Amino acid sequence: EPEVTQTPSHQVTQMGQEVILRCVPISNHLYFYWYRQILGQKVEFLVSFYNNEISEKSEIFDDQFSVERPDGSNFTLKIRSTKLEDSAMYFCASNAQGGSNQPQHFGDGTRLSIL
Amino acid sequence: GDSVTQMEGPVTLSEEAFLTINCTYTATGYPSLFWYVQYPGEGLQLLLKATKADDKGSNKGFEATYRKETTSFHLEKGSVQVSDSAVYFCALSGYGQNFVFGPGTRLSVLP
């Protein structure tokens, strides 16, 4: 069964550094998402992306964050200048169609640790 | 805004016990409802879904019924196994494309 894959599985970065988290969505999917889960807390929506532009973003997704689909397969999340509170598990998700009744398929996540 | 509330865990059961994990939601309109499961060290996997009132989602012995009158989507399983030990997340998808998740309920099943 096709999967969403995320790399790296664990990223350790110094505070203030830039970090790029990578995702390869399922190949025929058109809608892409990033979520994060701070340790012990709920999964929170960051951003959705369709047709090469952001379609929705949360309050968490401030100017330090950006997303890009640099080619036909990758979908990246960049944090420009990391803060301690950015430490979390970051999940990428995708689905073939938008709409509230469509399940999203999640990757295994990237654990980001900011020192 | 939309929100999801789940019963606090952890929930510890013996093998073959009956499981209920409560989930209630607040949403504008008629959201779709989902249960996701997260096994240790893995991502979120769709367990089941229901897209309209009175729909019952089911998978791997788990069931949940979309109850509009009580805004609930409780997860049930008649006989749990050790392999069901995981964190279970209730989620809704409303007008936007994003999912709103509950806090998760950790289930531990003892042999």
Interface residues (C-beta under 8 A of the other chain):
Chain A: V4 Q6 Y31 Y33 Y35 Q41 K42 V43 E44 F45 S48 Y50 S55 E56 S58 F91 A93 G98 G99 S100 N101 Q102 P103 Q104 H105 F106 G107 D108 G109
Chain B: P31 S32 F34 Y36 G41 E42 G43 L44 Q45 L46 K49 T51 F89 A91 S93 G94 Y95 G96 Q97 N98 F99 V100 F101 G102 P103 G104
